[in-house]
């Protein structure tokens, strides 16, 4: 203090320089900081995944079913393709003792909604008065699903094919024939994007007079099968 008075007197100051304010103790500063932190309200932040549904087995199955239902293309949609298997039996309308049996595979390519190009390859067996016959045909058909319900469709189909057999069909005809045909049918949804098919067709066999004899044969063909997704 004496030094301060001496310096101020020698420098010409009439009043002494005031001393610096006292510094607070370090313990007091730390105590104030801790108290401030403790008095601050805690922010409760919930993690974003709490809003998600629980992923147990039931919920996972429901999620998968929903995804599958969304991904499944509706039956008959333009551009969709399917394949078919079918079997049938027919009877000659003129001679009921003449029967025909067929087993076939084919496809459905929907050119526009509900209208499909439906070619088939079929194996045949023919019972007739002379020389029962076996053969194979390639048929170019078209299907138009004209009526549609929630789980079914009603369609008409038409087309023509070529048939080759090991014996003449009819027995007094030829081994090579054409097969114009037309009919109606119904498809039923049986689950997993599969369809049960039931139908009936007029099935004609004729060589179009390419040979000397062309008796022809007309049958009513009933068939059933499945339409399956690729």
JOBELSUL-V956954 format. One record per residue. PSI is psi in radians with two decimals (* if undefined). Layout:
# JOBELSUL-V956954
psi
PSI
PSI
This chain:
# JOBELSUL-V956954
psi
-0.67
-0.69
-0.70
-0.76
-0.67
-0.80
-0.75
-0.61
-0.70
-0.53
-0.03
0.13
2.41
-0.39
2.48
2.70
2.26
2.52
2.71
2.64
2.62
2.43
2.39
2.65
2.55
-0.66
-0.69
-0.69
-0.82
-0.67
-0.72
-0.72
-0.79
-0.71
-0.67
-0.75
-0.74
-0.52
-0.22
2.25
2.45
2.31
2.12
1.91
2.10
2.39
2.55
-0.39
-0.08
-0.40
-0.22
2.54
2.66
2.43
0.98
3.13
-0.71
-0.78
-0.66
-0.74
-0.73
-0.70
-0.72
-0.72
-0.70
-0.74
-0.72
-0.73
-0.64
-0.65
-0.38
2.25
2.40
2.55
2.32
0.15
2.50
2.31
-0.20
2.67
2.56
2.92
2.74
2.63
2.48
2.80
2.64
2.97
2.41
2.75
2.40
2.25
-0.34
-0.66
1.70
-0.21
-0.24
2.10
2.82
2.56
2.44
2.61
2.19
2.80
2.60
-2.95
2.84
2.06
1.93
1.86
-0.71
3.05
2.19
0.08
2.09
2.52
2.18
1.27
2.65
2.60
2.23
2.51
2.46
2.61
2.35
2.16
2.30
3.07
-0.69
2.31
1.49
2.58
2.72
2.61
-3.03
2.52
2.69
2.06
2.32
1.89
2.79
2.44
2.38
1.96
1.60
-0.47
2.49
2.22
-3.00
-0.69
0.32
2.82
2.63
2.26
2.79
2.58
2.77
2.80
-2.90
2.68
-3.09
2.33
2.30
2.29
2.86
-0.32
2.91
2.44
2.04
3.09
-0.42
0.35
-2.09
2.93
-0.24
2.27
2.82
2.71
1.26
2.54
2.74
2.65
-2.94
2.81
3.04
2.47
2.52
2.35
2.12
0.28
2.74
0.61
0.52
2.64
2.37
2.29
2.35
2.26
3.00
2.48
2.63
2.18
1.97
2.48
2.14
2.57
0.19
0.58
0.49
-0.33
2.97
-0.75
2.34
1.25
-0.54
2.84
2.26
2.26
2.69
2.02
2.13
2.42
2.83
2.77
-2.88
2.51
2.16
2.57
2.66
*
